[in-house]
Amino acid sequence: MDNKSHQEIERLQSEKLDLIKQQTAFGYFTMVIIFLMVTFTFLLKDLTELTHFLGTAAAITDVGMLLLLTIFIIAVKKTNYSLEFFGLTFKNGRRAILEALLFSVPILFLLTLIKWIFIHCMPPNSKVHLFDFWRGAINKTHTPTTIFLIAFSYIFISSMTQEIVFRGGIQSYLQFFLQGKYRTVLAILTTSVMFGMMHLVFSTRLALSIIFLSIFWGWMFARQKTLMGVILSHMLIGTWAFFILGIQQFLMDV
């Protein structure tokens, strides 16, 4: 056997090993996702009742997201793929941040316009303000300290964790393993539906609404190949929507 034939055999063996590695990673990933979705479906009723009892779903969702993050970290180690594969990279970070600011501003304006339209369609004696500035978050169970902790948790824990798990994990996996011309579109749509489903603990209206934002973030991640801009956009839009505009008055059950 000549040297050229030997190299060709080694190349084919290497490709076969890579294929086995990819199939193993995708199988493990699929198993984890199915387990999470089934578990969430079984617990949804109890989580909703617990949310009404506590007066907020923030603590529940944060615990759930930290659990998902733990599983995600385990999955990353199992696959042996680089952190860059999952969008955990500073590469093109400056561009991603600038684009996140540029692309998010129209969303902020659109959300403000939508609430303005809602207000003007309500009865004249309605006391709903365009800019809520935390008022909608205050109820019998929410003290200013509680609201601060909820905001801090959302901005610096929930937003970041959600993007790492869903965009960095699920969307990256699907986009890599799916085949065909529309694999990126399918990855974004599938991830967005799953992302919206995880918000059913708040309300069906919020879960359906969040799908559209998730598609926007999915497109941004597919474009930038880094989570830096997506996380920043998530923080900005979420903070503006929930803590400045107070859209929970229209979308949430609690």
Backbone as CSV, one residue per row, in Angstrom:
resi,resn,N_x,N_y,N_z,CA_x,CA_y,CA_z,C_x,C_y,C_z
1,MET,0.849,-1.194,0.000,0.000,0.000,0.000,0.887,1.249,0.000
2,ASP,0.667,2.147,-0.973,1.505,3.338,-1.039,1.069,4.370,-0.002
3,ASN,1.876,5.399,0.159,1.644,6.430,1.171,0.351,7.199,0.916
4,LYS,0.051,7.424,-0.370,-1.163,8.160,-0.725,-2.412,7.398,-0.307
5,SER,-2.428,6.099,-0.536,-3.584,5.272,-0.158,-3.731,5.221,1.353
6,HIS,-2.608,5.151,2.050,-2.641,5.127,3.510,-3.236,6.421,4.079
7,GLN,-2.866,7.547,3.492,-3.404,8.841,3.936,-4.900,8.940,3.667
8,GLU,-5.320,8.348,2.532,-6.740,8.374,2.192,-7.556,7.554,3.195
9,ILE,-7.029,6.409,3.600,-7.702,5.573,4.608,-7.799,6.316,5.935
10,GLU,-6.710,6.975,6.311,-6.711,7.739,7.562,-7.724,8.875,7.511
11,ARG,-7.847,9.515,6.340,-8.810,10.604,6.189,-10.245,10.092,6.333
12,LEU,-10.534,8.957,5.702,-11.875,8.377,5.784,-12.207,7.943,7.210
13,GLN,-11.217,7.372,7.903,-11.422,6.972,9.294,-11.674,8.176,10.184
14,SER,-10.933,9.256,9.909,-11.113,10.482,10.686,-12.503,11.067,10.466
15,GLU,-12.967,11.056,9.202,-14.309,11.563,8.895,-15.375,10.707,9.557
16,LYS,-15.146,9.390,9.590,-16.102,8.482,10.223,-16.183,8.741,11.719
17,LEU,-15.034,8.975,12.339,-15.011,9.266,13.770,-15.715,10.594,14.062
18,ASP,-15.511,11.586,13.190,-16.182,12.880,13.361,-17.692,12.723,13.245
19,LEU,-18.132,11.880,12.295,-19.566,11.647,12.113,-20.160,10.966,13.342
20,ILE,-19.447,9.977,13.870,-19.910,9.296,15.079,-19.997,10.274,16.243
21,LYS,-19.014,11.143,16.344,-19.002,12.157,17.401,-20.196,13.082,17.282
22,GLN,-20.501,13.512,16.045,-21.638,14.400,15.824,-22.952,13.696,16.143
23,GLN,-23.091,12.446,15.719,-24.314,11.697,15.993,-24.506,11.478,17.487
24,THR,-23.415,11.190,18.184,-23.489,11.001,19.636,-23.908,12.287,20.330
25,ALA,-23.315,13.398,19.909,-23.637,14.700,20.503,-25.093,15.061,20.253
26,PHE,-25.563,14.832,19.005,-26.945,15.168,18.684,-27.922,14.263,19.428
27,GLY,-27.559,12.977,19.569,-28.402,12.061,20.330,-28.513,12.471,21.783
28,TYR,-27.391,12.857,22.371,-27.394,13.307,23.765,-28.205,14.588,23.901
29,PHE,-28.018,15.494,22.965,-28.749,16.760,22.977,-30.250,16.525,22.869
30,THR,-30.662,15.669,21.935,-32.079,15.371,21.741,-32.682,14.747,23.003
31,MET,-31.950,13.850,23.631,-32.427,13.213,24.855,-32.652,14.247,25.955
32,VAL,-31.718,15.172,26.112,-31.845,16.211,27.140,-33.043,17.103,26.871
33,ILE,-33.222,17.521,25.615,-34.326,18.414,25.262,-35.671,17.735,25.495
34,ILE,-35.810,16.483,25.070,-37.061,15.748,25.278,-37.356,15.625,26.771
35,PHE,-36.325,15.308,27.551,-36.505,15.187,29.003,-36.977,16.504,29.606
36,LEU,-36.375,17.608,29.190,-36.749,18.915,29.731,-38.173,19.298,29.348
37,MET,-38.542,19.055,28.086,-39.872,19.429,27.629,-40.960,18.601,28.324
38,VAL,-40.709,17.308,28.457,-41.677,16.432,29.133,-41.813,16.823,30.606
39,THR,-40.690,17.059,31.255,-40.718,17.446,32.663,-41.464,18.754,32.854
40,PHE,-41.184,19.740,31.971,-41.846,21.035,32.072,-43.348,20.892,31.869
41,THR,-43.761,20.055,30.925,-45.183,19.852,30.659,-45.891,19.262,31.877
42,PHE,-45.267,18.288,32.524,-45.866,17.670,33.705,-45.951,18.654,34.876
43,LEU,-44.969,19.537,34.987,-44.905,20.441,36.136,-45.615,21.764,35.905
44,LEU,-46.078,22.018,34.679,-46.635,23.315,34.353,-47.783,23.714,35.262
45,LYS,-48.706,22.805,35.508,-49.855,23.111,36.356,-49.412,23.480,37.774
46,ASP,-48.501,22.688,38.335,-48.028,22.967,39.687,-47.233,24.269,39.739
47,LEU,-46.448,24.545,38.701,-45.679,25.785,38.667,-46.602,26.992,38.606
48,THR,-47.673,26.877,37.827,-48.625,27.980,37.721,-49.292,28.250,39.063
49,GLU,-49.713,27.186,39.768,-50.338,27.349,41.076,-49.354,27.940,42.089
50,LEU,-48.093,27.518,42.017,-47.082,28.054,42.919,-46.819,29.526,42.623
51,THR,-46.902,29.909,41.354,-46.717,31.301,40.961,-47.794,32.182,41.580
52,HIS,-49.045,31.726,41.543,-50.141,32.484,42.156,-49.948,32.585,43.669
53,PHE,-49.448,31.528,44.275,-49.237,31.522,45.730,-48.147,32.510,46.143
54,LEU,-47.046,32.542,45.371,-45.923,33.417,45.716,-46.129,34.850,45.255
55,GLY,-47.004,35.047,44.252,-47.226,36.382,43.734,-46.288,36.759,42.607
56,THR,-45.325,35.932,42.292,-44.388,36.185,41.207,-43.810,34.869,40.716
57,ALA,-43.505,34.847,39.436,-42.887,33.647,38.864,-41.382,33.811,38.709
58,ALA,-40.854,34.952,39.113,-39.432,35.246,38.901,-38.529,34.209,39.557
59,ALA,-38.792,33.913,40.828,-37.932,32.966,41.546,-37.991,31.585,40.914
60,ILE,-39.188,31.178,40.490,-39.365,29.859,39.889,-38.601,29.759,38.572
61,THR,-38.769,30.772,37.724,-38.111,30.736,36.424,-36.595,30.840,36.563
62,ASP,-36.124,31.607,37.544,-34.672,31.712,37.742,-34.082,30.372,38.151
63,VAL,-34.754,29.694,39.057,-34.287,28.368,39.466,-34.309,27.417,38.276
64,GLY,-35.386,27.484,37.486,-35.490,26.626,36.316,-34.398,26.910,35.299
65,MET,-34.109,28.194,35.075,-33.086,28.554,34.102,-31.696,28.166,34.583
66,LEU,-31.437,28.288,35.867,-30.142,27.869,36.406,-29.975,26.351,36.274
67,LEU,-31.100,25.622,36.424,-31.056,24.173,36.218,-30.743,23.852,34.760
68,LEU,-31.395,24.586,33.843,-31.123,24.393,32.426,-29.672,24.735,32.095
69,LEU,-29.152,25.798,32.722,-27.771,26.189,32.484,-26.808,25.098,32.945
70,THR,-27.122,24.487,34.085,-26.289,23.392,34.585,-26.268,22.234,33.596
71,ILE,-27.446,21.882,33.084,-27.539,20.800,32.097,-26.798,21.180,30.824
72,PHE,-26.907,22.453,30.452,-26.212,22.943,29.262,-24.702,22.798,29.408
73,ILE,-24.175,23.164,30.566,-22.727,23.057,30.814,-22.279,21.602,30.716
74,ILE,-23.085,20.691,31.285,-22.768,19.263,31.201,-22.763,18.802,29.749
75,ALA,-23.751,19.281,28.985,-23.845,18.898,27.572,-22.655,19.420,26.782
76,VAL,-22.210,20.637,27.094,-21.055,21.219,26.411,-19.824,20.349,26.632
77,LYS,-19.630,19.914,27.863,-18.471,19.071,28.179,-18.566,17.715,27.478
78,LYS,-19.788,17.205,27.355,-19.974,15.897,26.718,-19.648,15.948,25.220
79,THR,-19.980,17.071,24.584,-19.785,17.168,23.139,-18.351,17.484,22.751
80,ASN,-17.604,18.110,23.655,-16.212,18.499,23.381,-16.085,19.562,22.293
81,TYR,-17.193,20.246,21.969,-17.108,21.341,21.018,-16.576,22.589,21.724
82,SER,-15.999,23.497,20.949,-15.421,24.704,21.524,-16.516,25.639,22.024
83,LEU,-16.143,26.553,22.915,-17.099,27.531,23.422,-17.601,28.440,22.307
84,GLU,-16.767,28.682,21.318,-17.164,29.522,20.183,-18.320,28.896,19.417
85,PHE,-18.378,27.561,19.378,-19.472,26.863,18.706,-20.816,27.272,19.306
86,PHE,-20.826,27.534,20.610,-22.057,27.895,21.320,-22.233,29.409,21.452
87,GLY,-21.439,30.176,20.727,-21.580,31.635,20.758,-20.900,32.293,21.930
88,LEU,-20.162,31.516,22.732,-19.470,32.068,23.899,-18.082,32.551,23.477
89,THR,-18.080,33.677,22.784,-16.851,34.232,22.257,-16.954,35.754,22.204
90,PHE,-15.800,36.406,22.310,-15.743,37.864,22.193,-15.439,38.294,20.754
91,LYS,-15.298,37.326,19.859,-15.015,37.623,18.467,-16.159,38.425,17.852
92,ASN,-15.836,39.504,17.174,-16.837,40.412,16.593,-17.732,41.025,17.663
93,GLY,-17.222,41.091,18.904,-18.027,41.584,20.014,-18.419,43.041,19.875
94,ARG,-17.499,43.872,19.425,-17.799,45.303,19.286,-18.904,45.535,18.264
95,ARG,-18.793,44.854,17.142,-19.828,44.973,16.114,-21.164,44.457,16.630
96,ALA,-21.128,43.352,17.357,-22.361,42.764,17.883,-23.057,43.719,18.848
97,ILE,-22.287,44.379,19.689,-22.861,45.317,20.660,-23.480,46.520,19.957
98,LEU,-22.762,47.061,18.979,-23.286,48.216,18.234,-24.560,47.848,17.485
99,GLU,-24.575,46.664,16.872,-25.777,46.228,16.156,-26.934,45.977,17.112
100,ALA,-26.617,45.440,18.289,-27.664,45.188,19.279,-28.353,46.491,19.674
101,LEU,-27.570,47.530,19.874,-28.140,48.839,20.217,-28.957,49.386,19.049
102,LEU,-28.403,49.278,17.851,-29.074,49.813,16.667,-30.369,49.075,16.365
103,PHE,-30.343,47.736,16.442,-31.515,46.940,16.099,-32.585,46.964,17.190
104,SER,-32.170,47.195,18.441,-33.120,47.136,19.549,-33.958,48.404,19.673
105,VAL,-33.408,49.539,19.244,-34.125,50.814,19.372,-35.485,50.784,18.676
106,PRO,-35.597,50.294,17.443,-36.932,50.216,16.817,-37.903,49.318,17.595
107,ILE,-37.382,48.264,18.208,-38.246,47.387,19.013,-38.776,48.144,20.227
108,LEU,-37.920,48.918,20.874,-38.340,49.716,22.027,-39.426,50.714,21.615
109,PHE,-39.223,51.347,20.477,-40.207,52.309,19.970,-41.526,51.608,19.652
110,LEU,-41.451,50.431,19.021,-42.657,49.687,18.657,-43.442,49.263,19.891
111,LEU,-42.765,48.778,20.920,-43.430,48.389,22.166,-44.121,49.582,22.810
112,THR,-43.442,50.728,22.782,-44.024,51.957,23.344,-45.266,52.366,22.565
113,LEU,-45.190,52.278,21.246,-46.329,52.626,20.400,-47.510,51.695,20.645
114,ILE,-47.220,50.400,20.780,-48.291,49.424,21.034,-49.002,49.735,22.349
115,LYS,-48.243,50.056,23.400,-48.889,50.371,24.674,-49.679,51.663,24.574
116,TRP,-49.156,52.644,23.850,-49.868,53.906,23.665,-51.218,53.669,22.985
117,ILE,-51.223,52.800,21.973,-52.469,52.467,21.281,-53.435,51.769,22.233
118,PHE,-52.926,50.822,23.049,-53.767,50.132,24.024,-54.418,51.123,24.980
119,ILE,-53.630,52.058,25.477,-54.134,53.044,26.438,-55.249,53.876,25.826
120,HIS,-55.072,54.310,24.589,-56.064,55.174,23.946,-57.289,54.399,23.464
121,CYS,-57.196,53.076,23.509,-58.371,52.267,23.185,-59.145,51.868,24.438
122,MET,-58.575,52.195,25.597,-59.223,51.857,26.858,-60.205,52.955,27.257
123,PRO,-61.083,52.678,28.256,-62.046,53.693,28.712,-61.358,54.990,29.124
124,PRO,-62.024,56.139,28.938,-61.429,57.444,29.252,-60.971,57.588,30.699
125,ASN,-61.612,56.881,31.615,-61.261,57.016,33.029,-60.111,56.090,33.433
126,SER,-59.508,55.431,32.458,-58.391,54.542,32.763,-57.203,55.341,33.295
127,LYS,-56.577,54.809,34.336,-55.435,55.479,34.957,-54.103,54.821,34.585
128,VAL,-54.097,54.083,33.496,-52.875,53.425,33.051,-51.929,54.467,32.458
129,HIS,-50.684,54.452,32.895,-49.674,55.387,32.399,-48.878,54.736,31.272
130,LEU,-48.400,55.578,30.353,-47.579,55.055,29.267,-46.274,54.494,29.814
131,PHE,-45.620,55.276,30.648,-44.390,54.819,31.290,-44.710,54.454,32.731
132,ASP,-44.626,53.174,33.005,-45.062,52.636,34.289,-44.071,52.901,35.407
133,PHE,-42.767,52.802,35.099,-41.703,53.000,36.079,-41.954,52.229,37.372
134,TRP,-42.133,50.912,37.237,-42.228,49.983,38.364,-43.610,49.908,39.014
135,ARG,-44.496,50.878,38.728,-45.765,50.894,39.454,-46.558,49.611,39.257
136,GLY,-46.555,49.074,38.016,-47.312,47.862,37.731,-46.762,46.641,38.428
137,ALA,-45.504,46.698,38.843,-44.896,45.544,39.502,-45.173,45.525,40.998
138,ILE,-45.680,46.643,41.524,-45.914,46.732,42.960,-47.315,46.241,43.300
139,ASN,-47.389,45.238,44.159,-48.671,44.787,44.679,-48.482,44.407,46.139
140,LYS,-49.423,43.695,46.695,-49.376,43.395,48.120,-48.155,42.566,48.504
141,THR,-47.635,41.792,47.584,-46.504,40.915,47.912,-45.166,41.477,47.433
142,HIS,-45.184,42.615,46.725,-43.964,43.184,46.166,-43.578,44.479,46.878
143,THR,-42.542,44.415,47.651,-41.971,45.614,48.259,-40.943,46.190,47.291
144,PRO,-40.516,47.453,47.501,-39.456,48.009,46.640,-38.202,47.144,46.600
145,THR,-37.850,46.540,47.736,-36.673,45.662,47.771,-36.887,44.437,46.897
146,THR,-38.104,43.878,46.979,-38.427,42.712,46.162,-38.356,43.049,44.682
147,ILE,-38.876,44.210,44.324,-38.863,44.628,42.925,-37.434,44.816,42.431
148,PHE,-36.595,45.411,43.284,-35.185,45.589,42.907,-34.522,44.241,42.662
149,LEU,-34.792,43.268,43.525,-34.195,41.946,43.377,-34.716,41.255,42.120
150,ILE,-36.011,41.442,41.826,-36.588,40.858,40.615,-35.931,41.460,39.380
151,ALA,-35.762,42.797,39.383,-35.140,43.472,38.243,-33.693,43.037,38.079
152,PHE,-32.963,42.989,39.174,-31.557,42.572,39.125,-31.451,41.140,38.605
153,SER,-32.326,40.294,39.108,-32.316,38.892,38.695,-32.619,38.752,37.209
154,TYR,-33.605,39.530,36.739,-33.979,39.447,35.327,-32.850,39.930,34.430
155,ILE,-32.275,41.086,34.777,-31.276,41.705,33.905,-29.976,40.910,33.878
156,PHE,-29.495,40.507,35.052,-28.148,39.953,35.134,-28.092,38.421,35.265
157,ILE,-29.248,37.791,35.488,-29.249,36.325,35.588,-30.127,35.709,34.514
158,SER,-31.408,36.067,34.533,-32.371,35.426,33.647,-32.073,35.678,32.170
159,SER,-31.867,36.956,31.805,-31.629,37.293,30.393,-30.408,36.568,29.853
160,MET,-29.320,36.625,30.609,-28.080,36.002,30.168,-28.221,34.483,30.084
161,THR,-28.816,33.887,31.110,-28.963,32.430,31.144,-29.858,31.936,30.015
162,GLN,-30.957,32.638,29.770,-31.877,32.242,28.702,-31.190,32.244,27.348
163,GLU,-30.413,33.276,27.082,-29.744,33.357,25.782,-28.660,32.298,25.635
164,ILE,-27.927,32.017,26.698,-26.894,30.986,26.645,-27.522,29.627,26.347
165,VAL,-28.616,29.325,27.035,-29.247,28.009,26.879,-29.964,27.880,25.534
166,PHE,-30.797,28.859,25.204,-31.639,28.713,24.014,-30.906,29.091,22.724
167,ARG,-30.304,30.272,22.687,-29.601,30.655,21.468,-28.265,29.914,21.362
168,GLY,-27.456,29.986,22.415,-26.148,29.354,22.370,-26.213,27.847,22.317
169,GLY,-27.170,27.259,23.032,-27.274,25.808,23.077,-28.188,25.231,22.016
170,ILE,-29.486,25.447,22.175,-30.464,24.794,21.302,-30.340,25.248,19.857
171,GLN,-30.315,26.579,19.624,-30.247,27.059,18.244,-28.945,26.650,17.564
172,SER,-27.828,26.724,18.298,-26.536,26.330,17.713,-26.546,24.860,17.304
173,TYR,-27.066,24.014,18.189,-27.151,22.584,17.887,-28.001,22.333,16.643
174,LEU,-29.198,22.893,16.632,-30.113,22.653,15.528,-29.554,23.185,14.216
175,GLN,-28.985,24.369,14.263,-28.446,24.964,13.048,-27.287,24.135,12.487
176,PHE,-26.547,23.497,13.364,-25.402,22.691,12.936,-25.840,21.332,12.396
177,PHE,-26.802,20.697,13.058,-27.158,19.325,12.710,-28.248,19.225,11.639
178,LEU,-29.105,20.228,11.531,-30.111,20.199,10.478,-29.453,20.366,9.113
179,GLN,-30.072,19.819,8.100,-29.557,19.906,6.746,-30.555,20.657,5.868
180,GLY,-30.064,21.200,4.785,-30.948,21.858,3.847,-30.791,23.364,3.832
181,LYS,-31.406,23.975,2.856,-31.300,25.408,2.627,-31.869,26.240,3.758
182,TYR,-32.924,25.732,4.391,-33.638,26.520,5.400,-33.321,26.064,6.833
183,ARG,-32.178,25.452,7.020,-31.854,24.925,8.344,-31.748,26.037,9.377
184,THR,-31.223,27.212,9.001,-31.116,28.320,9.951,-32.498,28.822,10.348
185,VAL,-33.383,28.956,9.357,-34.756,29.398,9.633,-35.462,28.408,10.553
186,LEU,-35.332,27.124,10.245,-35.967,26.084,11.061,-35.398,26.085,12.481
187,ALA,-34.090,26.284,12.604,-33.467,26.320,13.925,-33.999,27.490,14.739
188,ILE,-34.136,28.649,14.105,-34.634,29.846,14.794,-36.082,29.660,15.217
189,LEU,-36.927,29.151,14.305,-38.350,28.977,14.608,-38.566,27.933,15.705
190,THR,-37.856,26.812,15.608,-37.998,25.759,16.621,-37.562,26.259,17.992
191,THR,-36.426,26.922,18.029,-35.924,27.471,19.292,-36.894,28.496,19.863
192,SER,-37.476,29.320,19.005,-38.384,30.382,19.462,-39.668,29.814,20.046
193,VAL,-40.190,28.756,19.423,-41.393,28.117,19.963,-41.097,27.524,21.342
194,MET,-39.950,26.874,21.475,-39.556,26.306,22.766,-39.333,27.408,23.792
195,PHE,-38.740,28.500,23.366,-38.489,29.639,24.252,-39.809,30.237,24.739
196,GLY,-40.769,30.362,23.823,-42.076,30.880,24.209,-42.787,29.947,25.172
197,MET,-42.670,28.634,24.957,-43.320,27.657,25.819,-42.832,27.754,27.263
198,MET,-41.551,28.077,27.434,-40.999,28.189,28.779,-41.575,29.371,29.553
199,HIS,-42.281,30.269,28.850,-42.894,31.427,29.506,-44.379,31.210,29.804
200,LEU,-44.868,29.997,29.570,-46.267,29.710,29.869,-46.571,29.814,31.356
201,VAL,-45.542,29.719,32.195,-45.743,29.837,33.635,-46.248,31.231,33.990
202,PHE,-45.941,32.218,33.134,-46.443,33.577,33.347,-47.864,33.706,32.804
203,SER,-48.012,33.488,31.494,-49.333,33.533,30.864,-49.202,33.085,29.423
204,THR,-50.311,32.661,28.851,-50.318,32.251,27.449,-50.058,33.450,26.546
205,ARG,-50.614,34.599,26.903,-50.427,35.799,26.087,-48.954,36.186,26.006
206,LEU,-48.275,36.134,27.137,-46.850,36.479,27.138,-46.051,35.449,26.345
207,ALA,-46.390,34.178,26.508,-45.666,33.114,25.803,-45.771,33.295,24.294
208,LEU,-46.965,33.636,23.799,-47.151,33.845,22.362,-46.421,35.094,21.889
209,SER,-46.463,36.147,22.696,-45.803,37.398,22.321,-44.296,37.248,22.277
210,ILE,-43.749,36.483,23.228,-42.292,36.360,23.338,-41.701,35.584,22.176
211,ILE,-42.514,34.793,21.484,-42.022,34.041,20.328,-41.474,34.990,19.264
212,PHE,-42.171,36.108,19.045,-41.741,37.055,18.011,-40.413,37.720,18.383
213,LEU,-40.255,38.064,19.646,-38.975,38.618,20.091,-37.867,37.575,19.972
214,SER,-38.210,36.338,20.274,-37.228,35.273,20.188,-36.746,35.069,18.753
215,ILE,-37.644,35.213,17.798,-37.253,35.119,16.392,-36.263,36.228,16.050
216,PHE,-36.524,37.421,16.567,-35.612,38.549,16.356,-34.234,38.254,16.943
217,TRP,-34.199,37.757,18.176,-32.913,37.432,18.805,-32.228,36.260,18.100
218,GLY,-33.017,35.315,17.622,-32.451,34.187,16.892,-31.792,34.634,15.601
219,TRP,-32.448,35.546,14.893,-31.866,36.102,13.669,-30.574,36.848,13.974
220,MET,-30.582,37.616,15.058,-29.396,38.376,15.434,-28.228,37.442,15.765
221,PHE,-28.521,36.355,16.489,-27.466,35.413,16.852,-26.906,34.710,15.619
222,ALA,-27.786,34.313,14.695,-27.340,33.661,13.463,-26.473,34.599,12.642
223,ARG,-26.733,35.881,12.728,-25.979,36.887,11.978,-24.622,37.159,12.617
224,GLN,-24.589,37.239,13.950,-23.390,37.697,14.649,-22.471,36.571,15.103
225,LYS,-23.010,35.382,15.293,-22.231,34.229,15.746,-21.625,34.422,17.143
226,THR,-22.171,35.338,17.908,-21.748,35.546,19.289,-22.958,35.949,20.114
227,LEU,-22.926,35.622,21.399,-24.066,35.914,22.273,-24.017,37.315,22.866
228,MET,-22.929,38.046,22.662,-22.767,39.344,23.312,-23.886,40.320,22.944
229,GLY,-24.145,40.463,21.655,-25.183,41.395,21.221,-26.569,40.928,21.601
230,VAL,-26.824,39.628,21.508,-28.145,39.081,21.821,-28.475,39.269,23.299
231,ILE,-27.501,39.013,24.158,-27.720,39.185,25.594,-28.006,40.642,25.914
232,LEU,-27.235,41.554,25.322,-27.448,42.985,25.556,-28.838,43.410,25.086
233,SER,-29.239,42.952,23.902,-30.563,43.286,23.379,-31.668,42.747,24.275
234,HIS,-31.504,41.524,24.752,-32.480,40.910,25.653,-32.620,41.733,26.927
235,MET,-31.486,42.167,27.484,-31.504,42.986,28.698,-32.238,44.310,28.465
236,LEU,-31.916,44.979,27.352,-32.503,46.283,27.053,-34.008,46.190,26.820
237,ILE,-34.409,45.271,25.945,-35.825,45.156,25.590,-36.645,44.670,26.783
238,GLY,-36.117,43.680,27.512,-36.844,43.168,28.669,-37.010,44.216,29.754
239,THR,-35.947,44.961,30.031,-36.016,46.011,31.052,-36.998,47.101,30.642
240,TRP,-36.934,47.502,29.377,-37.844,48.539,28.879,-39.297,48.059,28.933
241,ALA,-39.534,46.819,28.525,-40.900,46.300,28.443,-41.523,46.097,29.821
242,PHE,-40.758,45.491,30.754,-41.343,45.105,32.027,-41.198,46.154,33.130
243,PHE,-40.098,46.887,33.111,-39.836,47.797,34.229,-39.974,49.271,33.880
244,ILE,-40.092,49.599,32.603,-40.343,50.983,32.196,-41.778,51.134,31.685
245,LEU,-42.150,50.287,30.715,-43.508,50.347,30.183,-44.514,49.600,31.050
246,GLY,-44.085,48.512,31.680,-44.997,47.729,32.513,-46.018,46.954,31.704
247,ILE,-45.581,46.266,30.653,-46.532,45.557,29.791,-47.159,44.353,30.477
248,GLN,-46.637,43.996,31.683,-47.241,42.867,32.397,-48.703,43.136,32.749
249,GLN,-49.100,44.408,32.740,-50.507,44.743,33.000,-51.421,44.186,31.924
250,PHE,-50.883,43.977,30.734,-51.685,43.501,29.624,-51.423,42.042,29.265
251,LEU,-50.230,41.544,29.622,-49.839,40.213,29.152,-49.810,39.150,30.230
252,MET,-49.597,39.542,31.481,-49.392,38.540,32.523,-50.655,38.286,33.310
253,ASP,-50.739,37.048,33.835,-51.868,36.677,34.680,-51.594,37.043,36.141
254,VAL,-50.297,37.277,36.481,-49.919,37.574,37.856,-49.090,38.819,37.881
